[in-house]
Amino acid sequence: MTDFFYNHLHVYLFVALFLLVSGILGLVYRRTLIGMLVAMELIMNGAGLNLVALNRFIAVENATGMAFTLIIMGIAAAEAAIALGIIILIFRKYRHVEGAELQEMKD
């Protein structure tokens, strides 16, 4: 039974699709900036899993998918650091992190 999960591409693609859809729904329905940040991380993790799975099953001798996944992980780490810094500044100024209530930033 466990051999089924390790040797079929569609299982990995389904999990990557689930992460992507969960992230998109999190961006749409979350109101806090921290929730939106977590949703963005889910989207990037889904894309990384997709690249690694396709690299493992389609282009075994080539490591391009894994290299792009490392780039995505670096971008996700930088995005998280910058976003957390911005969220801390917003909290210090407005005393909340609700994305919908930040009317002054829309202008």
Biopython code that builds the backbone (N, CA, C, O; Angstrom):
import numpy as np
from Bio.PDB.StructureBuilder import StructureBuilder

atoms = [
    (1, "MET", "N", (0.817, -1.194, 0.000)),
    (1, "MET", "CA", (0.000, 0.000, 0.000)),
    (1, "MET", "C", (0.862, 1.260, 0.000)),
    (1, "MET", "O", (0.551, 2.209, -0.720)),
    (2, "THR", "N", (1.936, 1.291, 0.789)),
    (2, "THR", "CA", (2.770, 2.491, 0.823)),
    (2, "THR", "C", (3.541, 2.680, -0.475)),
    (2, "THR", "O", (3.931, 3.800, -0.804)),
    (3, "ASP", "N", (3.765, 1.601, -1.213)),
    (3, "ASP", "CA", (4.441, 1.709, -2.504)),
    (3, "ASP", "C", (3.599, 2.506, -3.493)),
    (3, "ASP", "O", (4.144, 3.147, -4.392)),
    (4, "PHE", "N", (2.294, 2.473, -3.341)),
    (4, "PHE", "CA", (1.401, 3.220, -4.221)),
    (4, "PHE", "C", (1.639, 4.725, -4.099)),
    (4, "PHE", "O", (1.629, 5.439, -5.102)),
    (5, "PHE", "N", (1.850, 5.203, -2.884)),
    (5, "PHE", "CA", (2.003, 6.638, -2.667)),
    (5, "PHE", "C", (3.356, 7.162, -3.131)),
    (5, "PHE", "O", (3.477, 8.350, -3.430)),
    (6, "TYR", "N", (4.359, 6.325, -3.198)),
    (6, "TYR", "CA", (5.691, 6.781, -3.559)),
    (6, "TYR", "C", (5.969, 6.738, -5.049)),
    (6, "TYR", "O", (6.881, 7.423, -5.513)),
    (7, "ASN", "N", (5.225, 5.967, -5.809)),
    (7, "ASN", "CA", (5.563, 5.758, -7.208)),
    (7, "ASN", "C", (4.554, 6.306, -8.197)),
    (7, "ASN", "O", (4.590, 5.916, -9.364)),
    (8, "HIS", "N", (3.666, 7.181, -7.794)),
    (8, "HIS", "CA", (2.677, 7.728, -8.713)),
    (8, "HIS", "C", (2.697, 9.246, -8.648)),
    (8, "HIS", "O", (2.598, 9.848, -7.579)),
    (9, "LEU", "N", (2.826, 9.837, -9.809)),
    (9, "LEU", "CA", (2.918, 11.293, -9.911)),
    (9, "LEU", "C", (1.630, 11.981, -9.500)),
    (9, "LEU", "O", (1.670, 13.049, -8.889)),
    (10, "HIS", "N", (0.496, 11.394, -9.821)),
    (10, "HIS", "CA", (-0.773, 12.066, -9.571)),
    (10, "HIS", "C", (-1.034, 12.304, -8.085)),
    (10, "HIS", "O", (-1.767, 13.230, -7.739)),
    (11, "VAL", "N", (-0.456, 11.494, -7.201)),
    (11, "VAL", "CA", (-0.631, 11.714, -5.764)),
    (11, "VAL", "C", (0.057, 13.011, -5.357)),
    (11, "VAL", "O", (-0.515, 13.815, -4.621)),
    (12, "TYR", "N", (1.287, 13.219, -5.835)),
    (12, "TYR", "CA", (2.020, 14.433, -5.509)),
    (12, "TYR", "C", (1.363, 15.668, -6.136)),
    (12, "TYR", "O", (1.297, 16.727, -5.512)),
    (13, "LEU", "N", (0.887, 15.524, -7.349)),
    (13, "LEU", "CA", (0.224, 16.651, -7.998)),
    (13, "LEU", "C", (-1.081, 17.000, -7.300)),
    (13, "LEU", "O", (-1.445, 18.174, -7.228)),
    (14, "PHE", "N", (-1.787, 16.011, -6.788)),
    (14, "PHE", "CA", (-3.021, 16.276, -6.039)),
    (14, "PHE", "C", (-2.720, 17.023, -4.738)),
    (14, "PHE", "O", (-3.434, 17.960, -4.380)),
    (15, "VAL", "N", (-1.671, 16.613, -4.034)),
    (15, "VAL", "CA", (-1.295, 17.310, -2.795)),
    (15, "VAL", "C", (-0.855, 18.743, -3.109)),
    (15, "VAL", "O", (-1.199, 19.669, -2.374)),
    (16, "ALA", "N", (-0.098, 18.930, -4.194)),
    (16, "ALA", "CA", (0.320, 20.281, -4.593)),
    (16, "ALA", "C", (-0.888, 21.135, -4.969)),
    (16, "ALA", "O", (-0.937, 22.320, -4.638)),
    (17, "LEU", "N", (-1.854, 20.546, -5.653)),
    (17, "LEU", "CA", (-3.072, 21.272, -5.999)),
    (17, "LEU", "C", (-3.864, 21.632, -4.747)),
    (17, "LEU", "O", (-4.426, 22.724, -4.658)),
    (18, "PHE", "N", (-3.911, 20.718, -3.779)),
    (18, "PHE", "CA", (-4.603, 21.000, -2.526)),
    (18, "PHE", "C", (-3.950, 22.164, -1.791)),
    (18, "PHE", "O", (-4.647, 23.028, -1.260)),
    (19, "LEU", "N", (-2.603, 22.196, -1.754)),
    (19, "LEU", "CA", (-1.899, 23.305, -1.116)),
    (19, "LEU", "C", (-2.167, 24.616, -1.844)),
    (19, "LEU", "O", (-2.369, 25.653, -1.212)),
    (20, "LEU", "N", (-2.168, 24.570, -3.164)),
    (20, "LEU", "CA", (-2.419, 25.776, -3.953)),
    (20, "LEU", "C", (-3.827, 26.308, -3.718)),
    (20, "LEU", "O", (-4.003, 27.506, -3.492)),
    (21, "VAL", "N", (-4.825, 25.444, -3.767)),
    (21, "VAL", "CA", (-6.212, 25.869, -3.563)),
    (21, "VAL", "C", (-6.425, 26.352, -2.132)),
    (21, "VAL", "O", (-7.135, 27.333, -1.912)),
    (22, "SER", "N", (-5.818, 25.674, -1.154)),
    (22, "SER", "CA", (-5.930, 26.120, 0.236)),
    (22, "SER", "C", (-5.322, 27.507, 0.414)),
    (22, "SER", "O", (-5.868, 28.338, 1.141)),
    (23, "GLY", "N", (-4.202, 27.757, -0.243)),
    (23, "GLY", "CA", (-3.579, 29.067, -0.158)),
    (23, "GLY", "C", (-4.411, 30.150, -0.803)),
    (23, "GLY", "O", (-4.532, 31.246, -0.257)),
    (24, "ILE", "N", (-4.987, 29.862, -1.954)),
    (24, "ILE", "CA", (-5.829, 30.854, -2.637)),
    (24, "ILE", "C", (-7.079, 31.146, -1.811)),
    (24, "ILE", "O", (-7.473, 32.304, -1.668)),
    (25, "LEU", "N", (-7.697, 30.113, -1.273)),
    (25, "LEU", "CA", (-8.870, 30.334, -0.416)),
    (25, "LEU", "C", (-8.490, 31.087, 0.857)),
    (25, "LEU", "O", (-9.273, 31.895, 1.356)),
    (26, "GLY", "N", (-7.308, 30.828, 1.378)),
    (26, "GLY", "CA", (-6.838, 31.564, 2.547)),
    (26, "GLY", "C", (-6.629, 33.031, 2.253)),
    (26, "GLY", "O", (-6.923, 33.880, 3.094)),
    (27, "LEU", "N", (-6.122, 33.344, 1.066)),
    (27, "LEU", "CA", (-5.961, 34.750, 0.683)),
    (27, "LEU", "C", (-7.305, 35.445, 0.528)),
    (27, "LEU", "O", (-7.450, 36.618, 0.873)),
    (28, "VAL", "N", (-8.279, 34.724, 0.013)),
    (28, "VAL", "CA", (-9.589, 35.335, -0.231)),
    (28, "VAL", "C", (-10.359, 35.526, 1.073)),
    (28, "VAL", "O", (-10.991, 36.565, 1.263)),
    (29, "TYR", "N", (-10.318, 34.541, 1.976)),
    (29, "TYR", "CA", (-11.185, 34.570, 3.138)),
    (29, "TYR", "C", (-10.523, 35.058, 4.421)),
    (29, "TYR", "O", (-11.233, 35.391, 5.371)),
    (30, "ARG", "N", (-9.214, 35.115, 4.491)),
    (30, "ARG", "CA", (-8.555, 35.583, 5.709)),
    (30, "ARG", "C", (-8.572, 37.101, 5.757)),
    (30, "ARG", "O", (-8.404, 37.764, 4.733)),
    (31, "ARG", "N", (-8.774, 37.642, 6.933)),
    (31, "ARG", "CA", (-8.794, 39.089, 7.098)),
    (31, "ARG", "C", (-7.535, 39.615, 7.761)),
    (31, "ARG", "O", (-7.201, 40.788, 7.598)),
    (32, "THR", "N", (-6.831, 38.776, 8.504)),
    (32, "THR", "CA", (-5.624, 39.248, 9.169)),
    (32, "THR", "C", (-4.428, 39.113, 8.233)),
    (32, "THR", "O", (-4.402, 38.255, 7.351)),
    (33, "LEU", "N", (-3.455, 39.966, 8.443)),
    (33, "LEU", "CA", (-2.273, 39.944, 7.596)),
    (33, "LEU", "C", (-1.428, 38.696, 7.836)),
    (33, "LEU", "O", (-0.778, 38.205, 6.913)),
    (34, "ILE", "N", (-1.429, 38.181, 9.061)),
    (34, "ILE", "CA", (-0.688, 36.945, 9.354)),
    (34, "ILE", "C", (-1.314, 35.770, 8.615)),
    (34, "ILE", "O", (-0.594, 34.929, 8.075)),
    (35, "GLY", "N", (-2.638, 35.698, 8.581)),
    (35, "GLY", "CA", (-3.323, 34.641, 7.838)),
    (35, "GLY", "C", (-3.029, 34.713, 6.352)),
    (35, "GLY", "O", (-2.871, 33.684, 5.695)),
    (36, "MET", "N", (-2.956, 35.929, 5.820)),
    (36, "MET", "CA", (-2.619, 36.094, 4.406)),
    (36, "MET", "C", (-1.179, 35.666, 4.130)),
    (36, "MET", "O", (-0.885, 35.108, 3.073)),
    (37, "LEU", "N", (-0.289, 35.927, 5.079)),
    (37, "LEU", "CA", (1.101, 35.508, 4.925)),
    (37, "LEU", "C", (1.219, 33.985, 4.912)),
    (37, "LEU", "O", (1.964, 33.424, 4.108)),
    (38, "VAL", "N", (0.491, 33.326, 5.793)),
    (38, "VAL", "CA", (0.490, 31.856, 5.825)),
    (38, "VAL", "C", (-0.087, 31.297, 4.524)),
    (38, "VAL", "O", (0.400, 30.292, 4.005)),
    (39, "ALA", "N", (-1.122, 31.948, 4.003)),
    (39, "ALA", "CA", (-1.718, 31.498, 2.741)),
    (39, "ALA", "C", (-0.724, 31.642, 1.595)),
    (39, "ALA", "O", (-0.665, 30.773, 0.725)),
    (40, "MET", "N", (0.046, 32.705, 1.576)),
    (40, "MET", "CA", (1.063, 32.860, 0.530)),
    (40, "MET", "C", (2.138, 31.773, 0.636)),
    (40, "MET", "O", (2.631, 31.280, -0.378)),
    (41, "GLU", "N", (2.493, 31.408, 1.859)),
    (41, "GLU", "CA", (3.455, 30.329, 2.043)),
    (41, "GLU", "C", (2.897, 29.002, 1.540)),
    (41, "GLU", "O", (3.640, 28.201, 0.973)),
    (42, "LEU", "N", (1.607, 28.756, 1.737)),
    (42, "LEU", "CA", (0.995, 27.536, 1.209)),
    (42, "LEU", "C", (1.049, 27.506, -0.313)),
    (42, "LEU", "O", (1.312, 26.457, -0.902)),
    (43, "ILE", "N", (0.806, 28.636, -0.949)),
    (43, "ILE", "CA", (0.866, 28.697, -2.409)),
    (43, "ILE", "C", (2.276, 28.393, -2.893)),
    (43, "ILE", "O", (2.456, 27.629, -3.841)),
    (44, "MET", "N", (3.269, 28.982, -2.255)),
    (44, "MET", "CA", (4.653, 28.742, -2.677)),
    (44, "MET", "C", (5.084, 27.302, -2.401)),
    (44, "MET", "O", (5.835, 26.725, -3.188)),
    (45, "ASN", "N", (4.625, 26.720, -1.307)),
    (45, "ASN", "CA", (4.945, 25.320, -1.032)),
    (45, "ASN", "C", (4.296, 24.381, -2.042)),
    (45, "ASN", "O", (4.892, 23.378, -2.433)),
    (46, "GLY", "N", (3.077, 24.704, -2.465)),
    (46, "GLY", "CA", (2.424, 23.909, -3.502)),
    (46, "GLY", "C", (3.181, 23.962, -4.818)),
    (46, "GLY", "O", (3.328, 22.948, -5.500)),
    (47, "ALA", "N", (3.659, 25.144, -5.171)),
    (47, "ALA", "CA", (4.442, 25.274, -6.404)),
    (47, "ALA", "C", (5.762, 24.515, -6.303)),
    (47, "ALA", "O", (6.189, 23.876, -7.264)),
    (48, "GLY", "N", (6.402, 24.585, -5.150)),
    (48, "GLY", "CA", (7.653, 23.848, -4.957)),
    (48, "GLY", "C", (7.466, 22.350, -5.019)),
    (48, "GLY", "O", (8.273, 21.645, -5.625)),
    (49, "LEU", "N", (6.406, 21.856, -4.395)),
    (49, "LEU", "CA", (6.117, 20.416, -4.447)),
    (49, "LEU", "C", (5.825, 19.968, -5.871)),
    (49, "LEU", "O", (6.233, 18.883, -6.284)),
    (50, "ASN", "N", (5.127, 20.795, -6.607)),
    (50, "ASN", "CA", (4.827, 20.496, -8.001)),
    (50, "ASN", "C", (6.122, 20.369, -8.818)),
    (50, "ASN", "O", (6.275, 19.432, -9.601)),
    (51, "LEU", "N", (7.033, 21.299, -8.634)),
    (51, "LEU", "CA", (8.293, 21.253, -9.384)),
    (51, "LEU", "C", (9.139, 20.042, -9.011)),
    (51, "LEU", "O", (9.719, 19.400, -9.887)),
    (52, "VAL", "N", (9.216, 19.724, -7.733)),
    (52, "VAL", "CA", (10.016, 18.569, -7.309)),
    (52, "VAL", "C", (9.404, 17.269, -7.812)),
    (52, "VAL", "O", (10.126, 16.374, -8.252)),
    (53, "ALA", "N", (8.088, 17.157, -7.753)),
    (53, "ALA", "CA", (7.430, 15.931, -8.221)),
    (53, "ALA", "C", (7.617, 15.751, -9.723)),
    (53, "ALA", "O", (7.912, 14.649, -10.186)),
    (54, "LEU", "N", (7.446, 16.822, -10.477)),
    (54, "LEU", "CA", (7.646, 16.708, -11.922)),
    (54, "LEU", "C", (9.101, 16.398, -12.255)),
    (54, "LEU", "O", (9.376, 15.658, -13.199)),
    (55, "ASN", "N", (10.033, 16.959, -11.487)),
    (55, "ASN", "CA", (11.441, 16.652, -11.710)),
    (55, "ASN", "C", (11.735, 15.190, -11.392)),
    (55, "ASN", "O", (12.512, 14.553, -12.103)),
    (56, "ARG", "N", (11.144, 14.662, -10.366)),
    (56, "ARG", "CA", (11.406, 13.272, -9.960)),
    (56, "ARG", "C", (10.858, 12.266, -10.955)),
    (56, "ARG", "O", (11.486, 11.235, -11.196)),
    (57, "PHE", "N", (9.691, 12.546, -11.540)),
    (57, "PHE", "CA", (9.054, 11.556, -12.397)),
    (57, "PHE", "C", (9.277, 11.789, -13.884)),
    (57, "PHE", "O", (9.225, 10.833, -14.658)),
    (58, "ILE", "N", (9.520, 13.009, -14.307)),
    (58, "ILE", "CA", (9.633, 13.279, -15.734)),
    (58, "ILE", "C", (11.086, 13.455, -16.172)),
    (58, "ILE", "O", (11.504, 12.855, -17.163)),
    (59, "ALA", "N", (11.853, 14.258, -15.459)),
    (59, "ALA", "CA", (13.242, 14.523, -15.835)),
    (59, "ALA", "C", (14.150, 14.083, -14.704)),
    (59, "ALA", "O", (14.655, 14.909, -13.945)),
    (60, "VAL", "N", (14.355, 12.783, -14.594)),
    (60, "VAL", "CA", (15.099, 12.225, -13.465)),
    (60, "VAL", "C", (16.566, 12.637, -13.493)),
    (60, "VAL", "O", (17.142, 12.921, -12.443)),
    (61, "GLU", "N", (17.177, 12.675, -14.666)),
    (61, "GLU", "CA", (18.607, 12.988, -14.752)),
    (61, "GLU", "C", (18.893, 14.474, -14.664)),
    (61, "GLU", "O", (20.057, 14.867, -14.584)),
    (62, "ASN", "N", (17.882, 15.298, -14.675)),
    (62, "ASN", "CA", (18.022, 16.743, -14.633)),
    (62, "ASN", "C", (17.544, 17.252, -13.272)),
    (62, "ASN", "O", (16.531, 16.779, -12.757)),
    (63, "ALA", "N", (18.259, 18.203, -12.693)),
    (63, "ALA", "CA", (17.900, 18.722, -11.369)),
    (63, "ALA", "C", (17.328, 20.129, -11.442)),
    (63, "ALA", "O", (17.433, 20.887, -10.477)),
    (64, "THR", "N", (16.736, 20.488, -12.554)),
    (64, "THR", "CA", (16.214, 21.841, -12.734)),
    (64, "THR", "C", (15.050, 22.123, -11.797)),
    (64, "THR", "O", (14.980, 23.211, -11.226)),
    (65, "GLY", "N", (14.142, 21.183, -11.623)),
    (65, "GLY", "CA", (13.000, 21.385, -10.739)),
    (65, "GLY", "C", (13.419, 21.608, -9.301)),
    (65, "GLY", "O", (12.833, 22.432, -8.598)),
    (66, "MET", "N", (14.430, 20.879, -8.863)),
    (66, "MET", "CA", (14.908, 21.062, -7.500)),
    (66, "MET", "C", (15.616, 22.401, -7.331)),
    (66, "MET", "O", (15.507, 23.032, -6.280)),
    (67, "ALA", "N", (16.333, 22.833, -8.350)),
    (67, "ALA", "CA", (16.984, 24.140, -8.282)),
    (67, "ALA", "C", (15.948, 25.263, -8.207)),
    (67, "ALA", "O", (16.108, 26.204, -7.429)),
    (68, "PHE", "N", (14.892, 25.167, -9.007)),
    (68, "PHE", "CA", (13.842, 26.172, -8.949)),
    (68, "PHE", "C", (13.109, 26.137, -7.605)),
    (68, "PHE", "O", (12.666, 27.174, -7.112)),
    (69, "THR", "N", (12.983, 24.959, -7.021)),
    (69, "THR", "CA", (12.350, 24.859, -5.708)),
    (69, "THR", "C", (13.208, 25.542, -4.645)),
    (69, "THR", "O", (12.671, 26.184, -3.742)),
    (70, "LEU", "N", (14.512, 25.416, -4.735)),
    (70, "LEU", "CA", (15.380, 26.126, -3.799)),
    (70, "LEU", "C", (15.253, 27.636, -3.968)),
    (70, "LEU", "O", (15.294, 28.374, -2.985)),
    (71, "ILE", "N", (15.099, 28.097, -5.199)),
    (71, "ILE", "CA", (14.886, 29.526, -5.439)),
    (71, "ILE", "C", (13.556, 29.971, -4.845)),
    (71, "ILE", "O", (13.477, 31.035, -4.232)),
    (72, "ILE", "N", (12.506, 29.163, -5.022)),
    (72, "ILE", "CA", (11.198, 29.482, -4.446)),
    (72, "ILE", "C", (11.286, 29.530, -2.922)),
    (72, "ILE", "O", (10.679, 30.402, -2.300)),
    (73, "MET", "N", (12.024, 28.616, -2.316)),
    (73, "MET", "CA", (12.172, 28.624, -0.860)),
    (73, "MET", "C", (12.891, 29.878, -0.385)),
    (73, "MET", "O", (12.528, 30.444, 0.646)),
    (74, "GLY", "N", (13.902, 30.317, -1.120)),
    (74, "GLY", "CA", (14.596, 31.552, -0.770)),
    (74, "GLY", "C", (13.708, 32.767, -0.899)),
    (74, "GLY", "O", (13.730, 33.653, -0.044)),
    (75, "ILE", "N", (12.921, 32.814, -1.969)),
    (75, "ILE", "CA", (11.982, 33.927, -2.156)),
    (75, "ILE", "C", (10.927, 33.915, -1.053)),
    (75, "ILE", "O", (10.548, 34.972, -0.549)),
    (76, "ALA", "N", (10.450, 32.733, -0.675)),
    (76, "ALA", "CA", (9.444, 32.638, 0.388)),
    (76, "ALA", "C", (10.011, 33.106, 1.730)),
    (76, "ALA", "O", (9.311, 33.759, 2.503)),
    (77, "ALA", "N", (11.269, 32.777, 2.007)),
    (77, "ALA", "CA", (11.890, 33.223, 3.261)),
    (77, "ALA", "C", (12.060, 34.741, 3.271)),
    (77, "ALA", "O", (11.785, 35.389, 4.281)),
    (78, "ALA", "N", (12.508, 35.305, 2.160)),
    (78, "ALA", "CA", (12.662, 36.757, 2.082)),
    (78, "ALA", "C", (11.313, 37.452, 2.175)),
    (78, "ALA", "O", (11.186, 38.481, 2.839)),
    (79, "GLU", "N", (10.307, 36.894, 1.513)),
    (79, "GLU", "CA", (8.959, 37.470, 1.562)),
    (79, "GLU", "C", (8.404, 37.423, 2.976)),
    (79, "GLU", "O", (7.766, 38.380, 3.413)),
    (80, "ALA", "N", (8.629, 36.338, 3.698)),
    (80, "ALA", "CA", (8.139, 36.230, 5.069)),
    (80, "ALA", "C", (8.830, 37.233, 5.979)),
    (80, "ALA", "O", (8.181, 37.845, 6.827)),
    (81, "ALA", "N", (10.130, 37.412, 5.817)),
    (81, "ALA", "CA", (10.856, 38.364, 6.656)),
    (81, "ALA", "C", (10.393, 39.793, 6.406)),
    (81, "ALA", "O", (10.170, 40.547, 7.353)),
    (82, "ILE", "N", (10.249, 40.167, 5.152)),
    (82, "ILE", "CA", (9.803, 41.522, 4.822)),
    (82, "ILE", "C", (8.358, 41.736, 5.270)),
    (82, "ILE", "O", (8.033, 42.783, 5.830)),
    (83, "ALA", "N", (7.497, 40.760, 5.028)),
    (83, "ALA", "CA", (6.089, 40.894, 5.405)),
    (83, "ALA", "C", (5.927, 40.980, 6.920)),
    (83, "ALA", "O", (5.109, 41.763, 7.403)),
    (84, "LEU", "N", (6.682, 40.200, 7.672)),
    (84, "LEU", "CA", (6.584, 40.283, 9.130)),
    (84, "LEU", "C", (7.071, 41.634, 9.638)),
    (84, "LEU", "O", (6.511, 42.180, 10.589)),
    (85, "GLY", "N", (8.108, 42.173, 9.012)),
    (85, "GLY", "CA", (8.552, 43.519, 9.378)),
    (85, "GLY", "C", (7.481, 44.563, 9.121)),
    (85, "GLY", "O", (7.254, 45.440, 9.955)),
    (86, "ILE", "N", (6.821, 44.477, 7.977)),
    (86, "ILE", "CA", (5.738, 45.410, 7.656)),
    (86, "ILE", "C", (4.564, 45.224, 8.609)),
    (86, "ILE", "O", (3.962, 46.206, 9.042)),
    (87, "ILE", "N", (4.229, 43.979, 8.941)),
    (87, "ILE", "CA", (3.125, 43.710, 9.859)),
    (87, "ILE", "C", (3.429, 44.279, 11.246)),
    (87, "ILE", "O", (2.539, 44.827, 11.896)),
    (88, "ILE", "N", (4.672, 44.155, 11.703)),
    (88, "ILE", "CA", (5.043, 44.726, 13.008)),
    (88, "ILE", "C", (4.908, 46.244, 12.986)),
    (88, "ILE", "O", (4.424, 46.833, 13.953)),
    (89, "LEU", "N", (5.330, 46.886, 11.897)),
    (89, "LEU", "CA", (5.174, 48.344, 11.798)),
    (89, "LEU", "C", (3.705, 48.760, 11.774)),
    (89, "LEU", "O", (3.331, 49.751, 12.401)),
    (90, "ILE", "N", (2.878, 48.015, 11.059)),
    (90, "ILE", "CA", (1.442, 48.318, 11.019)),
    (90, "ILE", "C", (0.825, 48.140, 12.398)),
    (90, "ILE", "O", (-0.012, 48.942, 12.810)),
    (91, "PHE", "N", (1.232, 47.090, 13.117)),
    (91, "PHE", "CA", (0.681, 46.883, 14.458)),
    (91, "PHE", "C", (1.100, 47.998, 15.403)),
    (91, "PHE", "O", (0.299, 48.441, 16.226)),
    (92, "ARG", "N", (2.337, 48.457, 15.300)),
    (92, "ARG", "CA", (2.784, 49.548, 16.170)),
    (92, "ARG", "C", (2.028, 50.839, 15.898)),
    (92, "ARG", "O", (1.779, 51.617, 16.819)),
    (93, "LYS", "N", (1.661, 51.076, 14.644)),
    (93, "LYS", "CA", (0.975, 52.322, 14.308)),
    (93, "LYS", "C", (-0.526, 52.244, 14.571)),
    (93, "LYS", "O", (-1.092, 53.183, 15.131)),
    (94, "TYR", "N", (-1.189, 51.148, 14.183)),
    (94, "TYR", "CA", (-2.645, 51.064, 14.245)),
    (94, "TYR", "C", (-3.177, 50.188, 15.368)),
    (94, "TYR", "O", (-4.379, 50.217, 15.631)),
    (95, "ARG", "N", (-2.329, 49.405, 16.047)),
    (95, "ARG", "CA", (-2.705, 48.508, 17.139)),
    (95, "ARG", "C", (-3.612, 47.358, 16.714)),
    (95, "ARG", "O", (-4.309, 46.793, 17.557)),
    (96, "HIS", "N", (-3.625, 46.998, 15.442)),
    (96, "HIS", "CA", (-4.326, 45.804, 14.959)),
    (96, "HIS", "C", (-3.702, 45.402, 13.625)),
    (96, "HIS", "O", (-2.989, 46.186, 12.997)),
    (97, "VAL", "N", (-3.977, 44.187, 13.209)),
    (97, "VAL", "CA", (-3.427, 43.695, 11.948)),
    (97, "VAL", "C", (-4.527, 43.204, 11.016)),
    (97, "VAL", "O", (-4.304, 42.310, 10.200)),
    (98, "GLU", "N", (-5.697, 43.784, 11.138)),
    (98, "GLU", "CA", (-6.800, 43.434, 10.250)),
    (98, "GLU", "C", (-6.579, 44.111, 8.901)),
    (98, "GLU", "O", (-6.456, 45.333, 8.829)),
    (99, "GLY", "N", (-6.528, 43.323, 7.843)),
    (99, "GLY", "CA", (-6.285, 43.877, 6.518)),
    (99, "GLY", "C", (-7.421, 44.722, 5.986)),
    (99, "GLY", "O", (-7.183, 45.686, 5.259)),
    (100, "ALA", "N", (-8.647, 44.381, 6.332)),
    (100, "ALA", "CA", (-9.808, 45.104, 5.823)),
    (100, "ALA", "C", (-9.978, 46.473, 6.491)),
    (100, "ALA", "O", (-10.609, 47.363, 5.921)),
    (101, "GLU", "N", (-9.426, 46.645, 7.686)),
    (101, "GLU", "CA", (-9.606, 47.889, 8.428)),
    (101, "GLU", "C", (-8.532, 48.931, 8.139)),
    (101, "GLU", "O", (-8.568, 50.022, 8.708)),
    (102, "LEU", "N", (-7.598, 48.623, 7.286)),
    (102, "LEU", "CA", (-6.520, 49.564, 6.993)),
    (102, "LEU", "C", (-6.903, 50.448, 5.825)),
    (102, "LEU", "O", (-6.355, 50.309, 4.731)),
    (103, "GLN", "N", (-7.822, 51.340, 6.043)),
    (103, "GLN", "CA", (-8.347, 52.221, 4.999)),
    (103, "GLN", "C", (-7.318, 53.263, 4.570)),
    (103, "GLN", "O", (-7.315, 53.684, 3.413)),
    (104, "GLU", "N", (-6.447, 53.684, 5.483)),
    (104, "GLU", "CA", (-5.496, 54.737, 5.160)),
    (104, "GLU", "C", (-4.445, 54.284, 4.161)),
    (104, "GLU", "O", (-3.859, 55.113, 3.465)),
    (105, "MET", "N", (-4.196, 52.982, 4.076)),
    (105, "MET", "CA", (-3.180, 52.486, 3.151)),
    (105, "MET", "C", (-3.714, 52.361, 1.731)),
    (105, "MET", "O", (-2.924, 52.192, 0.802)),
    (106, "LYS", "N", (-5.020, 52.436, 1.531)),
    (106, "LYS", "CA", (-5.592, 52.285, 0.199)),
    (106, "LYS", "C", (-5.426, 53.536, -0.646)),
    (106, "LYS", "O", (-5.474, 53.453, -1.873)),
    (107, "ASP", "N", (-5.235, 54.678, -0.030)),
    (107, "ASP", "CA", (-5.100, 55.928, -0.778)),
    (107, "ASP", "C", (-3.723, 56.095, -1.376)),
    (107, "ASP", "O", (-3.454, 57.099, -2.036)),
]
sb = StructureBuilder()
sb.init_structure("model")
sb.init_model(0)
sb.init_chain("A")
sb.init_seg("    ")
for serial, (resi, resn, name, xyz) in enumerate(atoms, 1):
    if name == "N":
        sb.init_residue(resn, " ", resi, " ")
    sb.init_atom(name, np.array(xyz, "f"), 0.0, 1.0, " ", f" {name:<3s}", serial, name[0])
structure = sb.get_structure()
